[in-house]
């Protein structure tokens, strides 16, 4: 028996590849399935089952393409009702993969169809669980994502999750390995560890939601407290996972259509596509195509695309670093953004060389900022998360998280200058490109963000003035 965790950092997502005696199973595969096919061929094994822990909200699974290419059936837990052929497993049902067994544990609460898959080794001993979004390392799945579909309140789902954990998971032996679907950085929980593997015993000891003396009422209160609104694209990803989607091969072929600068310009005018620039923020500050939005590939790319663009059907034209086009299309497809019409051949340089209009963003160093800014008089906007702002921020700065830019941009006074920063420059450049696309040019972005600002002599504080916080 061999178990491999295939972890994708930008999505904080874990897929799992299990092999035994010539057969294999894959749990929660990513959208692009070629790497799995190559593994199967390399190991000389046949894919017997594709297990889905639930209908994922934060990414589009590769279950359909993988099933079509291998003939392996897709397995869901009880109550699942997708729009394609699948095996509806009952609670306690077992599936043989080579010499090992995978047992279905119905663990509703995150969603009602959520299942945990218990792997038993060749001797029948409980070895590991693939817990999906039911149990994370240090946390449990948020119970608010499926409440409309389940016709249940968030509190009722949390109560259901409490019993799933106590009755199905916490009864397992302490040495059983826990393999979750996500780690720190995912929006599917609120307190996930950076660790991606643990044990039942460790989680009983350190996971706040698995305290032995915890009542159901306490669990419901603690699990639901402090949940931020889920990203708006989540529901669209659930629909794609449940109803089906375009083949990844087709999506990639469309996105790899190379357009000259002139063709790109015409396509942008005729299609109404969003121009997405995925180069790093330092390059974009020096020059970019007017009206394009910068979400750089070298950060939490896919989650920010989902949170800010939202509509997975939005037509997109790409400006990417040369050689990164396929990677960009792939990472967009992971969160359901399949409508990529093509990319700019030769990247931004070809646009500039063609003599077409170029825009820039006013950016200064943290040292320049420290020399110019007048604390208490100049407006400073901090676009980091609320938790980052609460930990420490520049005195008198306003908290305006990037995630809520569509709300706070309405209050921006176009006649009043402000400075803007994030932690290191990634998010503030996203915000800057969005603001300029909407006609706002009355700001200066700070290179290096708070990481650089904190090294200057400007006053910092963790005291929060409520008038400075986004309502």
N, C-alpha and C positions, 0 to 999 in steps of 0.2 A: 504493500500500500504506500502511496505517496500523495501528500497534500501540498499544493502550492498556492500561496496567496499572491494574486496579481494585483498590486496596489497602484492606483492612479492618483498621484498627488494633487493635481489641479481640481479634481472632483472629490478628493478625500474618499475614494470609493474602493472597496475590495471585492474582486471577483475570485472565485476559487476553482481550482482544477484538481480533480481527484482521479487517480488511476489505480487499478488493481487487476492483475492477471489478464491483461489484454483488453480491458474495458475502461471507460472513463465516464465521468460526470462533470458538468460545469455548473456552478452556482452563480447566478446574477452576472452574466457576461456583459461586457461593454459593447457598444454599438458596432465597432469594427471587429469583424470576426476572423480576419486572416491570421492574426497571431495565434488564435486557438487552433485553427486548421493546421498551422505549421507545427504546433506542439503535438497534436495528435499523430501527424505523419512522422515526426521525429521519434516519438515513443512507440510507434507501431501499434497504436491502440484504436479501438472503435468507440466513438461517442455513443453511449447508451441512453443517457438522459440529460436534459437541461432543466435544472431546478430554479424556479423563480420564488423568492421569499415573499414577494408581494408586488403590487403594481407601483413601481417606483415613480416618484414625483420629481426628483432632482436630476435624473438622467434618463436617456432612452436606452433601454436594454437591447442587446444583440440577439435576443432569443429567437426572433422570427427568421432572420437571415441565417443564423446558425442551424436552425432546424431544417430549413430548406436545402442548405448545402450538405448536410450530413444525414438527414433522415431521422435524426434523434427526436423523440417526442418532448414536448414542454410539459413540465409538471408544476401545478399550482396547488396550494392548500385549499381546504374546504371553503365554500361560499364564493370562490372566484368565478367570474362570468365574462371571460374575454370573448372577442369576436372571431376567434380562429380555433382550429383543432388543438386540443390539449388533453392532458390527463388530469381529471379532478380527483385529487387524492383525499382520502378520508383520514381523520385523526387516528394516528397509530399505524397507518399503512406503511409497509416496508418495501423497499426496492433494492434488488441485488445488483451490485456493480463489481464484477469479478468475484473476489472472495470476501468483500465487505458488504455491509448493509447500511442503507440510509433510511431512517425512520422519520416519518412526518409527525411533527408536534404542532397542532393548531394553536397558535398563540396570538389571538386577536387583541387589538387595543391601539396599536399604531394605525393599522387599518384592519378591517374585519376579516379579510382573507389572509392576513399575515401568518406565515408558517415559519417555524424553526426546524431545520433539518439536522437530526442527530446521526452522526456517523459512528457505526460500530465496527471495530476491527475484525480481523480474520477469526478471532476466538469469540466474537460476540460481545466483547467488552465495550462499554461506552467510551468513545475516544475524543470526540469533538462535536461542537454544535456550530452550525452556520446560522447565526441568529438574525440576519437581515437587519431591519430597523426596530426589532423588538428590544434587543439588549445591545448596548454599545459598551465600550470600555470607559467606565466612569459615568455612564448616563444610560437613559432608555429613550426609546423613540417618542417624538412629540405626538400627543394624542389629538391634535387639532386639524390635521390635514384631511381626514376622511369624514369629518362629522356631517357634511352635507350629504355625501353619498350614502352614509350609514344611517341617516335619519336619527342620529344620536348627538347629544351635546358633547363638548370637549370633556366635561367632567365624567360623563357616562363612559366614554371611551377610555379615559384614564383609569376608571374603576375596573373596567374589563382587562386593561393591561396589568393592573395590580394582581389580579387573580391568575392571569397567564404566567406571569413571572413566578409567583409563589407555587402554583400547582404543577407547572410543566418544566420550569428551568431550575429553580432553586432546590428542587428535590434531587437533582443530579449530583453525582459525586464531585468533590472539590477539585479533583485532578482533571476533570473534563475541560478541554481547551475551548475557549470562546473565540470564534472568528466572526466579527461583525461586518456589516455591509459598509460602514463608514467610520471615519476617525475625525480628529479635530479639523475644523474648517467647514464641515458640512452644516447645512441649515436644517438638517433633519433632527437635530438635537440641540442642546444648549450648553452642555458641560462635558463634551467628549474629550478623552485623553488623546495625547499625541501617539500613545502606544496603539498598535493595531492588532495585538494578540494578547489574550490573558487567560485566566482559568476561572471556573465557577467559584472556587474558594477565594481567590483574590478579589473577585467582584463582590462577594458576600461581605468581605472585610472593608473594602474601600469605596464601593459604589453607593452613593447616598440613597439611591432609590431601592437598594436591596437590604437595608437595615433589618435585622432579624425582628426587632420589636416595633417595627413601623406599622401603624394602623392604615386601613384603606383611606380614611379621611386625610391623614397626614400625607400619604403618598399622592393623592389627588391634588392637594394644595401645593406641595413642593414641585411636582412635575409640571403643573400648569402655570406656576408663578414665573413671571419674567419672560414668557415666550414672545419673541418678536414676530411681527406678521410674516408669513411665509412669502418667498418671492412669487411674483405674479405668474411666472411661467410654469410653476409646478403643476397646475391643473391641466395644462396643455400636454405636458410630458406624460401624465397619467393617462390621458386619452390616447396618446400615441402607443403607449405600452399595452393598453387594453384593446384598442381597435385595429392597430396595425399602422404601417408606415412604408415610405418608399425604400426600396433596396439601397443600402449604403453604397453599392457599386455605382448606381445611377447618380446618387448625390455627389459622389466624388468626381465622376466624369463631368458633370455640369460645372462644378466648382473649378475644375482644372482647365476650363476654357480660357485661353490667354487672349487678352484684348490689348491692342495698341492704345497709346494715349488718346488718339482721336476716337477710336472705337469705344473706349471706356467713357469718354465724355458724352458721346451720343447715347450710349446705353444708359448712362445715369439720367440724362434728360428724358429719354423715352420711357424708361421703366419706373421711374420714381423710387429707385432702390436706395437703401441706406448705404452710404459709403463708409466702410469699416476699415480703419487703418490699424493694423496690428503690430506696427513697429514699436520699438522701445520709446519711452517718453522723451528722452534726451534728443533723439532724432526728430521726433514730431515737433518739438518746441522750435527747432531751427527752420522747419518748413513742412507744410502739408497741404493737401488739396482742400480748398475752401468747402465748408459744409460737411466735411468728413468727421467721423467720431473716432477718437483713439481709445481702444481697449487693447493694451499690449499683450502679446502672446506670452511674455515672460513673467506673468503673474497669475492671479486667480481669474484666468481668462473666461472660461465657460460660465462660471457662476455670475460674473459681472455682466456678461452678454445677456444671460437669462433675466437678471434682475432689472437691467436698464432698457433693453430692447423689447423684452416681454413677448411680443407676438412672434411665435415660431414660424409663421407663414410670411413674415416680412421679407421682401426681396432684398438681397444683399450683394453688393459689389465689393470685392476685397482689394486693399492695398497692403501687400505683405512683403516682408523681407524676401529677397530672391532665394528660392530653395525651401521656403517655409510654407508654400501654398497648400500642399497636400496635408500637412500637419494642421494648418488652420481650418481647412474644410472638415477634417476629421474631428477636431475638437468642437467645432460648431455643431456637428451632427450629434455629438454625444448628449447635447441638451436640446435636440430637436430642431435646430435651425438649419433646415435642409434646402431652403430656397436661395442657394448661392448661385448667381447668374454667371459668374466668372471672376477673373482677377486681372489686375493691371500688369501686363507683360513688362518685365524689366523693373518692376516696382516704382516707387516714387521718383527715382532718378529719371526714368523715361518720361514722366510727366513734366518735370522741370526742364529737361533738355528739349522738349517739344515747344517750349515757350508759353505754356499754358499758365493760368493764374495760380499763384502760390500764396498761402497765408502763413503767418507765424504767430506764436504765443509769447507774450511778454513774460519772461522768466528771469528772476534774479537769484543770486546765491543767498544762503542764510546770513552770511556776513554783511552783504549789501542790505538785506532786509533789516538786520539789527541796527545798522547805521541810519536807516531812513525812517523806520516806523516810530510813531509816537504813541506809546501805550496809553490807552484811555481816550485818545482823540481819533486815531485811525481805526477803521473797521478791519478786523482780522477774522477770517472765516476758516474754521477747522472742519474738514470733511471726513475725519476719521469716525470710527464707530463710537457710539455713546460710551461704551466701556473704556475705550482708549482715552477719550476726553476726560472721563471721570477719574482715571488713574493719575493723570497729570496733563496740564495744558498751559498754553501761554496765557498769562493774566489778561483778563478782559476780552479774550477771544470768544467768538460765537460758535456754538456747536451746530453744524449743519451737515449731517452725515450724507455721504454720496448716495447711499441707498434711497434717500428721500429727496433727491434733487428735483424731481418733477413737482414736488410740493413747494419747496422753499424758493425755487427759482421765480415763482410768481411774486415774491415779496422783494426781489432784488430791485433796488433803485438804480436805473441806468445812468443817473447823473452823479452818483456817489461812488467814489473809488474805494476798493477794498483789496486787501491782500488775502491770498488763499493758500492753504497748505494741507497735506495729509501727513502720513508717517514718513514716507520716503520719496514721494513724487509720482508714484504709480496712479493713485486715485485722484490726486489733484489735477493731473493732466487729462484724465477722463472728464472730470468736471469742467475743466477749462475748454475742452473741445466742444462739449455740449453747450456751454454758455455762449461761445462764439458762434456756433451754428444757429443759435436763437437770437443773435444780434447784440449780445452783451460783450462789450470790450473794455469795460471800466474796472478792470482788475489786474493784479500782478500775481503770478504764481511763484511760489518759493521752491526752488530746487533743493532736493534733499529732505524737505518736509520737517516734521518735528524732531526727527532724529538729528538733523543738523542744527535746527534752531535751539535745541536743548543744550548744545555745546557753547552757545553764546551767553552773554551776560543778561539777556532779557529775562524779566521776572516770570516765574512759573508757579503754578499752584494746583492743588487738587480740590480746592474749594469751588463749589458749583453755585453760580448765581443763576437762579431760574429764568431770569429775563434773557439770559444768553443761550438758552437751550431751546431747540426746535420743539414746538408744541405738537 
